[in-house]
């Protein structure tokens, strides 16, 4: 088995799926929101694969994905405030 490489986008995807499952169990989330969350999950998976192909070093992948996660979080925060 190939060595497992955990990255920030893997962690973000796992946290997103955990939150989504919890919201579905508690039944506080609508079907429209679930679709947007699955779209975000797809973007995270594609971005993770893109960073892994472009940057072979695990250290560089962590730095690039960490910056990407911070940038996306700031963009979402700015859009929600605006």
C-alpha positions as CSV (number, residue, x, y, z in Angstrom):
1,X,0.0,0.0,0.0
2,X,1.2,3.4,-0.9
3,X,2.1,5.8,1.9
4,X,-0.8,7.9,3.0
5,X,-0.2,11.6,2.7
6,X,-2.6,13.7,4.8
7,X,-2.9,17.4,3.7
8,X,-4.8,20.4,4.9
9,X,-7.5,19.9,2.2
10,X,-7.9,16.3,3.3
11,X,-8.5,17.6,6.8
12,X,-10.9,20.3,5.6
13,X,-12.8,17.7,3.5
14,X,-13.1,15.4,6.5
15,X,-14.4,18.2,8.7
16,X,-16.8,19.4,6.1
17,X,-18.3,15.8,5.7
18,X,-18.5,15.4,9.5
19,X,-20.4,18.7,9.8
20,X,-22.7,17.8,6.9
21,X,-23.5,14.4,8.4
22,X,-24.2,16.0,11.7
23,X,-26.5,18.6,10.2
24,X,-28.4,15.9,8.3
25,X,-28.8,13.8,11.5
26,X,-30.1,16.9,13.4
27,X,-32.2,17.8,10.4
28,X,-31.3,21.5,10.4
29,X,-30.1,21.7,6.8
30,X,-32.0,22.0,3.6
31,X,-31.6,20.0,0.5
32,X,-30.4,23.1,-1.5
33,X,-27.6,23.7,1.0
34,X,-26.5,20.0,0.8
35,X,-26.0,20.4,-2.9
36,X,-23.7,23.5,-2.4
37,X,-21.7,21.6,0.3
38,X,-21.2,18.7,-2.1
39,X,-20.0,21.1,-4.8
40,X,-17.6,22.6,-2.3
41,X,-16.4,19.1,-1.4
42,X,-15.8,18.4,-5.1
43,X,-13.8,21.6,-5.4
44,X,-11.7,20.6,-2.4
45,X,-10.9,17.2,-3.8
46,X,-10.0,18.6,-7.2
47,X,-7.8,21.3,-5.7
48,X,-6.1,18.7,-3.5
49,X,-5.3,16.5,-6.6
50,X,-4.1,19.6,-8.5
51,X,-1.7,20.7,-5.7
52,X,-0.4,17.1,-5.4
53,X,0.4,16.9,-9.1
54,X,2.0,20.3,-9.3
55,X,4.0,20.2,-6.1
56,X,5.7,16.8,-5.5
57,X,7.2,17.7,-2.1
58,X,4.9,17.1,0.9
59,X,6.2,20.2,2.6
60,X,5.4,22.4,-0.4
61,X,1.9,20.8,-0.7
62,X,1.2,21.7,3.0
63,X,2.3,25.3,2.5
64,X,0.3,25.8,-0.7
65,X,-2.8,24.1,0.6
66,X,-2.6,25.9,3.9
67,X,-2.5,29.3,2.1
68,X,-5.4,28.1,-0.1
69,X,-7.5,27.2,2.8
70,X,-6.8,30.5,4.6
71,X,-7.6,32.4,1.3
72,X,-10.9,30.6,0.8
73,X,-11.9,31.1,4.4
74,X,-11.2,34.8,4.2
75,X,-13.1,35.1,0.9
76,X,-16.1,33.4,2.3
77,X,-16.0,35.6,5.4
78,X,-15.7,38.8,3.3
79,X,-18.6,37.7,1.1
80,X,-20.8,36.9,4.1
81,X,-20.1,40.3,5.7
82,X,-20.6,42.2,2.5
